[in-house]
Amino acid sequence: MSSLKPVGVNTTISTSGTSAPTPNAISQQSDTIRVLAETVGVYVAIGTNPTATNANFYVGAGEPEQISIGPVSSSRIAGITTGNPTLIDFPEGQSSVFGVGEAVTLTVPGQSGYDFSHKIILAVDVTAGNGGFFGRRITVDNDSSTGAPAELNTSLGELRRSIKVAVKTESGTGKAYIQQVQVS
């Protein structure tokens, strides 16, 4: 039998026959989530903006399941070019671990004017040569043209992949509990 270590915050979703996503994005800190359907089984979809259907992963009532959400993707940042969209640069020698279409969450402790949650990556700059970024710059669908401080303390900024989880009951209503966990 494996043991679980909770990571982050437990999220509760009221469920019905209509797909309901997590109210807030989940900033990925583990490769596994645990889902518990309280009184009625649920179908679970995971992604950038998922919609749960009867074709998705099924979790029976009172039978918690562990679902892989893929490897953790996170990176320190080296710079931000504010505007709409926002450009994020990674340290020299490090390319983006994120891809176009993925959602990311940025946290800069002490400089919350830069923070954003669950924004979509529009492009990864892979140009070479003078002025090229060799995959070190991404374009994010975020308007940072106002509210950001004049200078960024780049040693603190962290970008993480973020996901949402949607659930739908097989019948009736209930609750589902979602928690990132480490499995050992």
C-alpha positions as CSV (number, residue, x, y, z in Angstrom):
1,M,0.0,0.0,0.0
2,S,1.3,3.4,-0.9
3,S,1.2,6.5,1.3
4,L,0.1,10.0,0.3
5,K,1.5,13.4,1.2
6,P,-0.9,16.3,0.5
7,V,0.4,19.1,-1.6
8,G,-1.2,22.5,-1.9
9,V,-4.8,23.2,-1.1
10,N,-7.8,20.7,-1.1
11,T,-10.5,21.9,-3.5
12,T,-14.2,21.0,-3.2
13,I,-16.5,21.1,-6.2
14,S,-20.3,20.8,-6.0
15,T,-21.2,18.3,-8.7
16,S,-24.3,17.7,-10.9
17,G,-25.1,16.2,-14.3
18,T,-23.5,19.3,-15.8
19,S,-19.7,19.6,-16.0
20,A,-18.3,21.9,-13.3
21,P,-14.6,23.1,-13.3
22,T,-12.5,23.9,-10.3
23,P,-13.2,27.5,-9.4
24,N,-9.5,28.4,-9.4
25,A,-6.7,27.0,-11.4
26,I,-4.4,24.5,-9.7
27,S,-0.7,25.5,-9.9
28,Q,1.0,22.2,-10.4
29,Q,3.3,21.1,-7.6
30,S,3.0,17.3,-8.0
31,D,2.5,14.7,-10.8
32,T,-0.7,13.2,-9.2
33,I,-4.1,14.4,-8.0
34,R,-6.4,12.5,-5.7
35,V,-10.1,12.7,-6.4
36,L,-12.8,11.6,-4.0
37,A,-16.5,11.6,-5.0
38,E,-18.5,12.0,-1.8
39,T,-21.9,10.5,-2.4
40,V,-22.2,9.8,-6.2
41,G,-19.7,8.7,-8.8
42,V,-18.1,11.4,-11.0
43,Y,-16.5,11.7,-14.4
44,V,-13.2,13.7,-14.3
45,A,-11.5,15.7,-17.0
46,I,-8.2,17.5,-16.6
47,G,-6.6,20.2,-18.8
48,T,-6.4,23.9,-19.6
49,N,-10.1,24.4,-19.7
50,P,-11.7,20.9,-19.5
51,T,-15.3,19.8,-19.8
52,A,-16.2,16.5,-18.2
53,T,-18.3,14.0,-20.1
54,N,-19.3,10.4,-19.6
55,A,-16.3,9.4,-21.8
56,N,-13.8,10.7,-19.1
57,F,-12.1,9.0,-16.2
58,Y,-14.7,7.6,-13.7
59,V,-14.3,7.8,-9.9
60,G,-16.9,5.8,-7.9
61,A,-18.6,7.2,-4.8
62,G,-16.4,6.8,-1.7
63,E,-13.6,5.2,-3.8
64,P,-10.7,7.7,-4.0
65,E,-8.6,7.6,-7.1
66,Q,-5.1,8.9,-7.9
67,I,-4.8,10.3,-11.4
68,S,-1.5,11.3,-13.1
69,I,-1.4,14.9,-14.3
70,G,2.0,14.6,-15.9
71,P,5.4,15.8,-14.8
72,V,5.7,19.0,-12.9
73,S,6.7,21.9,-15.1
74,S,8.1,25.0,-13.4
75,S,10.9,27.5,-14.0
76,R,12.5,30.6,-12.6
77,I,12.3,33.6,-14.8
78,A,14.9,36.1,-15.9
79,G,12.7,38.9,-17.1
80,I,9.3,40.2,-18.1
81,T,8.3,42.6,-20.9
82,T,5.0,44.0,-19.8
83,G,2.3,44.7,-22.2
84,N,-0.6,42.9,-23.9
85,P,0.5,40.1,-24.4
86,T,3.2,39.6,-21.8
87,L,6.7,38.3,-22.7
88,I,8.5,36.1,-20.2
89,D,12.3,35.4,-20.6
90,F,14.1,32.5,-19.0
91,P,17.7,32.5,-17.8
92,E,20.4,32.1,-20.5
93,G,21.1,28.5,-21.3
94,Q,17.6,27.4,-20.3
95,S,14.8,26.9,-22.8
96,S,11.1,26.9,-22.0
97,V,9.7,23.8,-20.5
98,F,6.3,25.0,-21.5
99,G,4.5,24.6,-24.8
100,V,2.1,26.6,-26.9
101,G,-1.5,26.1,-25.6
102,E,-0.5,25.2,-22.1
103,A,-1.7,27.4,-19.2
104,V,0.8,28.9,-16.7
105,T,0.7,30.8,-13.4
106,L,3.3,33.4,-12.4
107,T,4.2,34.2,-8.8
108,V,6.7,37.0,-7.9
109,P,6.8,37.2,-4.1
110,G,6.9,40.8,-2.9
111,Q,5.9,42.1,-6.3
112,S,2.3,40.8,-6.8
113,G,1.7,43.4,-9.6
114,Y,3.4,40.8,-11.9
115,D,1.4,37.8,-10.7
116,F,-1.2,36.2,-12.9
117,S,-3.1,32.9,-12.9
118,H,-3.8,30.3,-15.6
119,K,-2.9,32.3,-18.7
120,I,-2.4,30.6,-22.0
121,I,1.0,30.5,-23.8
122,L,0.6,31.9,-27.3
123,A,4.1,31.4,-28.6
124,V,7.6,30.1,-27.8
125,D,10.3,32.1,-29.5
126,V,12.8,29.7,-31.1
127,T,14.6,32.1,-33.4
128,A,18.4,31.8,-33.7
129,G,21.1,34.3,-34.5
130,N,21.7,37.8,-33.3
131,G,18.7,38.9,-31.2
132,G,17.3,35.4,-31.2
133,F,16.0,33.7,-28.1
134,F,16.6,30.0,-28.8
135,G,13.4,29.0,-26.9
136,R,14.2,31.3,-23.9
137,R,11.2,33.6,-24.4
138,I,7.5,32.8,-24.4
139,T,4.5,35.0,-25.2
140,V,1.6,34.7,-22.7
141,D,-2.0,35.9,-23.2
142,N,-1.9,38.3,-20.3
143,D,-2.3,42.1,-20.1
144,S,0.4,43.4,-17.8
145,S,0.5,46.9,-19.3
146,T,-0.7,48.4,-16.0
147,G,-0.1,47.7,-12.3
148,A,3.4,46.1,-12.6
149,P,6.3,47.6,-10.6
150,A,9.0,49.4,-12.5
151,E,11.7,46.9,-11.7
152,L,11.4,43.1,-11.4
153,N,13.3,41.1,-8.8
154,T,13.9,38.2,-11.2
155,S,15.5,36.0,-8.6
156,L,12.1,35.4,-7.0
157,G,9.8,35.0,-10.0
158,E,8.5,31.4,-10.7
159,L,6.3,30.2,-13.5
160,R,4.4,27.0,-13.1
161,R,2.1,24.9,-15.4
162,S,-1.5,25.2,-14.2
163,I,-4.5,23.0,-14.8
164,K,-8.2,22.9,-14.1
165,V,-10.2,19.8,-13.2
166,A,-13.8,19.4,-14.3
167,V,-16.3,16.9,-12.8
168,K,-19.7,15.7,-13.7
169,T,-21.9,13.2,-11.8
170,E,-23.3,10.0,-13.3
171,S,-26.6,11.1,-11.7
172,G,-27.9,13.5,-9.1
173,T,-25.8,15.9,-7.2
174,G,-22.9,15.6,-4.8
175,K,-19.4,16.8,-4.0
176,A,-15.9,15.9,-5.3
177,Y,-12.7,16.6,-3.4
178,I,-9.5,17.3,-5.4
179,Q,-6.0,17.3,-3.8
180,Q,-2.5,17.2,-5.3
181,V,-0.6,14.5,-3.6
182,Q,2.9,12.9,-3.6
183,V,2.8,9.1,-3.7
184,S,5.4,7.0,-2.0
